[in-house]
């Protein structure tokens, strides 16, 4: 089989590595891919993830048997719709279903209409109304751009002054462009955060191993929000009892709501949850695999990934037994100095010693230049280790992280610390 994976980051590399385990796979193309992914797939750097015409034409001309659309932008733009129209089976939601991520307003209104637990909220389309509301609001408070903003469109304001600044950033300075035309202002929830990705064909849902993301750039969860500085799986806060509650009050009701709204969701549905004193609540939905959650979840998957994805496409997921390892996984992200703000690229990457045998290196932001890898993004590499315990997994991931060198390399040194404090070994 010839496969096509749309995207070019660490998430896509993790998907590609897992798909390669299927013996029927003869070729995988990554559009655009990156320097490190080129060791596992044929990269087509001239076709970007948002070049829908290029993607569809390539898939048709190269006889692609199955496609995976991984990033949020092409999903929101209708890449799956276009591929299906061209007769190419693929994994991922259509544009109508992808609104569950591409529009925070759509997602919040869906949850309110169908009684899915989430934070109380208000929606604003002009800054004056938002500012007037904030005069009487309780702090801290959360402000979210309606549209896609690379995972950085969520601002937490501790005071009225900070909230005013957030409105200015989102709606007046338009730092995230049209994503800030509408904003959601919602109550600040407290409790442990949990990420749960799930395979779903619109009717059946198969949750993956839970994970814990580390979004802040600095140790101790300080500094700016990023796309994610590291992850561990499973999340010790997500007990079987909580999982059952989430299935009953969040997961199945979300699938039912999407079907009722005429946009059934097929693909990977990501639930960003907060375990509040009042029970689990939805912080956000994503319409695709999370990054870097994918880098710790997929290494624990025992069932063949392509088989699952085909069952999702064919709406036969109920006939698949999706099985998981009971091991632990930890991913440490190596970033360019200055990320998530200004950072330099083009720095040569050196691997100073062999990685431990239980470590996989996922390439996120690098490219080949004159035959060697150099940095090309904010998040450069993800080092994932799998081991019987979290302590062992973290030890392997950090040992690998220390065996990589490039100018300005930055990483958090406390990935997994919260999980260890919560009782994981």
HELIX and SHEET records of a PDB file:
HELIX    1   1 UNK A   10  UNK A   19  1                                  10    
HELIX    2   2 UNK A   37  UNK A   39  5                                   3    
HELIX    3   3 UNK A   52  UNK A   61  1                                  10    
HELIX    4   4 UNK A   72  UNK A   77  1                                   6    
HELIX    5   5 UNK A   79  UNK A   85  1                                   7    
HELIX    6   6 UNK A   95  UNK A  102  1                                   8    
HELIX    7   7 UNK A  104  UNK A  114  1                                  11    
HELIX    8   8 UNK A  127  UNK A  134  1                                   8    
HELIX    9   9 UNK A  160  UNK A  167  1                                   8    
HELIX   10  10 UNK A  168  UNK A  172  3                                   5    
HELIX   11  11 UNK A  177  UNK A  180  5                                   4    
HELIX   12  12 UNK A  240  UNK A  246  1                                   7    
HELIX   13  13 UNK A  247  UNK A  251  3                                   5    
HELIX   14  14 UNK A  252  UNK A  260  1                                   9    
HELIX   15  15 UNK A  294  UNK A  297  1                                   4    
HELIX   16  16 UNK A  298  UNK A  300  5                                   3    
HELIX   17  17 UNK A  305  UNK A  314  1                                  10    
HELIX   18  18 UNK A  317  UNK A  319  5                                   3    
HELIX   19  19 UNK A  390  UNK A  401  1                                  12    
HELIX   20  20 UNK A  417  UNK A  421  1                                   5    
SHEET    1   A 5 UNK A  42  UNK A  43  0                                        
SHEET    2   A 5 UNK A  27  UNK A  32  1                                        
SHEET    3   A 5 UNK A   2  UNK A   7  1                                        
SHEET    4   A 5 UNK A  66  UNK A  69  1                                        
SHEET    5   A 5 UNK A  90  UNK A  91  1                                        
SHEET    1   B 4 UNK A 121  UNK A 124  0                                        
SHEET    2   B 4 UNK A 183  UNK A 187 -1                                        
SHEET    3   B 4 UNK A 141  UNK A 145 -1                                        
SHEET    4   B 4 UNK A 154  UNK A 157 -1                                        
SHEET    1   C 4 UNK A 205  UNK A 207  0                                        
SHEET    2   C 4 UNK A 192  UNK A 200 -1                                        
SHEET    3   C 4 UNK A 267  UNK A 276 -1                                        
SHEET    4   C 4 UNK A 279  UNK A 286 -1                                        
SHEET    1   D 5 UNK A 211  UNK A 213  0                                        
SHEET    2   D 5 UNK A 230  UNK A 233 -1                                        
SHEET    3   D 5 UNK A 328  UNK A 336 -1                                        
SHEET    4   D 5 UNK A 379  UNK A 387 -1                                        
SHEET    5   D 5 UNK A 359  UNK A 363 -1                                        
SHEET    1   E 4 UNK A 211  UNK A 213  0                                        
SHEET    2   E 4 UNK A 230  UNK A 233 -1                                        
SHEET    3   E 4 UNK A 328  UNK A 336 -1                                        
SHEET    4   E 4 UNK A 409  UNK A 410 -1                                        
SHEET    1   F 2 UNK A 216  UNK A 218  0                                        
SHEET    2   F 2 UNK A 222  UNK A 225 -1                                        
SHEET    1   G 2 UNK A 350  UNK A 351  0                                        
SHEET    2   G 2 UNK A 404  UNK A 405 -1                                        
SHEET    1   H 2 UNK A 366  UNK A 369  0                                        
SHEET    2   H 2 UNK A 372  UNK A 375 -1                                        
END                                                                             
